[in-house]
Amino acid sequence: MASSRSRRHAAPGAAGAGEWAAVSGAGAWRVEEVGKHQLMRRTGLTARDLRALDPALSYPSSVMARDRAVVVNLERVRAVVTAAEVLVPGPSDPAVAPLVRELCARLTASATAASPAPPHVSDGEAAENGGALLPSPGGGGGGDGKDGGRALGRDKVLPFEFRALEVCLEFACKSLEQETCTLEKAAYPALDELSSKVSTLNLERVRQIKSRLVAISGRVQKVRDELEHLLDDDMDMAAMHLSEKLAYQAVEGHSSRLDVDNEPSEFDEERDGEVEEEGGSSEGGYGNGTSAGGFTPKIDELEILLEAYFVQIDGTLNKLSTLREYVDDTEDYINIMLDDKQNQLLQMGIMLSTGTLVVSCAIAVTGVFGMNITIPLYEGATDGVFWQVTGGIAGATAAIYLVALFCYRRSGILQ
């Protein structure tokens, strides 16, 4: 009775529950059963944001910055990045397990390289001390960016959300790069073999390769467009500074939840102020987490990080473009070969038709001579006359055929 009651009690939550891998800032991870509403309260996301993480739905590649989390949906990479942890859905999936292992390894290495962090007490403290040394509230996320966006100085490293985002971007770019390399290894030999021998089997192989090329090119283009969109939108990049928003809120003495509830109106007011003042500074609208005090996170480090992977994915797209050009060149070459074969067949048809016409004329003459009619030639015929007439007919046939070929070549019909 008790078991049936507990089963009925757990049934509603189990319908919206799912397995999520929670990776902390120190690289430790665990599998949790998290329901939809529990996840919304935990990350501050809406149901619409969570739909982008559903593998059953075909959502385009996107990186969405929200008040307390960043939703990453790039190819096989689906994750929710907060200031203290990374949540990855379906860790038991063989396609997702490598991402979880990479997150654990990279975050553990970065946590070891950084100064040891105190135990996690709350989300705000985890954001401030989760293995990343944050800059002071007045200084934003400044850094010289000499290390490609990975380090902000000798004693400063990227915030946790940027390190997690870097792992996600690297995993997505590497997976697309590997698929591109695999396609190249199969495509170039098949195209070369088709160029040397046109057959049904080779044509079918090239058709399959071209279909894969179109599919991979579309996926790479979507990732590239999303990174380009982020680089062009300073406000989206500023909204990804989750740790700095929590650190600033802690310094100002505001509750993080109260601050999140009040942020949208302030953010809208700042954006309205930017539209009204054409010559005014646009720094006030850089982040969802900025308050009226004027704190604005610097986007230099994130911009350098995104540019690095934008260049990488752009290089992958260039490889696919080169392969597409090679496919197009091979198709043009095959079409030229087929056109040449067709022209040869047409010329052969002309020669055969002309020969048939000339031979038909000779047969007609032979038929005339074969009529059972008395003519003077038959009366005085000797043994040599038959061969003379036969040779004359054959010679005249050959001469007419050669004259026809000469006329065809002179007129350009035959090459």
Secondary structure, 3 states (H helix, E strand, C coil): CHHHHHHHHHHHHHHCEEEEEEEECCCCEEEEEEEHHHHHHHHCCCHHHHHCCCCCCCCCCEEEECCCCEEEEECCEEEEECCCEEEEECCCCCCCHHHHHHHHHHHHHHHHHCCCCCCCCCHHHHHHHCCCCCCCHHHCCCCCCCCCCCECCCCCECCHHHHHHHHHHHHHHHHHHHHHHHHHHHHHHHHHHHHHCCCHHHHHHHHHHHHHHHHHHHHHHHHHHHHHHHHHCHHHHHHCCHHHHHHHHHHHCCCHHHHHHHHHHHHHHHHHHHHHCCCCCCHHHCCCCCCCCCCCCCCHHHHHHHHHHHHHHHHHHHHHHHHHHHHHHHHHHHHHHHHHHHHHHHHHHHHHHHHHHHHHHHHHHHHHHCCCCCCHHHHCCCHHHHHHHHHHHHHHHHHHHHHHHHHHHHHCCCC
